[in-house]
Amino acid sequence: MTATETQHRPLYRIAEEIHSDWKSINYAAQPYWEAMLTLDQIAENYDFDTGKSIVRYFLSNAQTWRGETARRVKKELNAML
């Protein structure tokens, strides 16, 4: 890792936090959340999808998730992109 790269939490840890806060995950966001549970870093792939696309699709389908935790986690995921 170079000095210009930043360390991010593993995606599976973020997905665990999402589950603990968003008890009824939106059906459209759920497959992307489940994929995030299997990923460590955004640079990894899930089947034929990139980690970046998984995060983007999750964010686009997580608009009904609200609150302080949702804002913080969405900001963290956007920073990874």
N, C-alpha and C positions, 0 to 999 in steps of 0.2 A: 504494500500500500504506500502510495506516495504522500507527501506532505499536503498536497492539494485535495486528496480524497478525504471524505469524512466517514466515520464509522456510524452505521445505522443499526438499530435493533433488528434482529432476525424477523422476517415476515411472519414466521409461525408464532412468535411471541406477540406480535401486533394482532394477529388473528385471534389468539387466545384472549387478549384484552377486549377485542371487539365482541367476542361471544359473552364475556362476563358483563358487558355493559348493555349490549343490544340483544335482549332476550329472544325477541321474535324477529330474526333476520329476514329481511325482504326476500321473497322467492327469487327475484331477479339477481340479487347480490349474492345469494347463497353459494352458487357454484364457484364463484370467484373467491369468496371467503374460504371455502373448502380447499381450493387450490393453494391459497396463501398458507394454509396450515401445513402444507408439505414443503414449502420453500424456506430456505435460509436467507438468501440474498436476492435482490431484484434482478441481478444479472443471470440468474438460473432460469431454466425452461421448465414448463409443466406440459408434458406431451409436446404438442407442436406450437404452443403459445409461449411467448416470452414472459418473464416476470413483470416487465413493464406493462405489457398489454393486460395481464391479469389485474394489476393494481389500477390501471386506467378504467377497466370495465367495472371493477368493484366500486371505485369512486363514482362513476356515472350512475350506478344502480343503488347507491347508498344515500340518496338525497333525503330519504325519510328518517334516517338515523340522525338524531339531534341531541344537543346537550353539550356540556363542557368537554366530556371525554371524546365525543364525536368530533367536535371542532379541533381538539388537540391532535387526535389520531389522523384525521384527514389532512391536517397541515403537515404532519410528519410524513405521510405517504406522498403528498405532493412534493415535498422537499426531496424525496428519493428519486422522483422522476426527473 
